Amino acid sequence: MTYKAIVLDVDGTLLAHGEPFVRPQVAAAVKAVQKMGVKVVIASGRTSYAIRPEILGGIRPDYMVCANGAQLLDRQGRALYTREMTPEEMYALVDYFEDFDHPLAFCFPDNYYVYVEYQKMRDFYQKATGHSEYVLDGEDQDRHLENMPFGAFAILPPENLAGFDERYGYLGLRFVPYRPGYYDVICQGVNKALGVQKLMEHTGWTADELVCMGDNDNDVELMGLAGLSFCMANGSEKAKAAAKRIAPGVEEGGVKAVLEELFLNAAKA
């Protein structure tokens, strides 16, 4: 099978949790495959501003699916598709999280803006990624007056999810765990597969021509879409069940190993 594109998650796939940059060997493998003519697509829960080339070890993707599918960008950063939150969706989150002082950040095109418990969210993001510079104090709660966010990131005890659903379940917002107690908040009908489907409409690619790699629950729909999908050995049980194959873990350079198997070793032969 000739694959036209590789679709790569960032955290837990390209980038080990807690590390600020993609490891050089992994980045080199991705760039080598790209030089062979295979397109590189980043598909992440991150907002686009937090997927800069320096974080990716110099990788310059051909396309980016950001904020869990709510934002599709081309190589020049031009928006090909966006799905912003509605005011009702955003205000429901703010109301609930303010009631319990749980940290809440929104994903805007330029940065994360924290509307509730800024310092707690910033401290978490620094520990998780090493890049707290992308987490700004939004407790004045006015950033959305410029444009609405694409999604949110929330910290709250798992047992408090039911309380949100009791009040606002009719909105269909999904809390997808990054890990227990830490959640991407995604609008109904939005996921990485949606972003990639919009990209397929733009490029003419078919699902069979795509290889995807991910590690977490927010990759499940994409793994079902792609012709060939890999879950990292460090991935969640839902992601492993959805993937067609299991790759070595991110700490073992799993992306590099898969790219060598599918592309690079054949090129050397």
Disulfide bonds with the S-S distance in Angstrom:
none
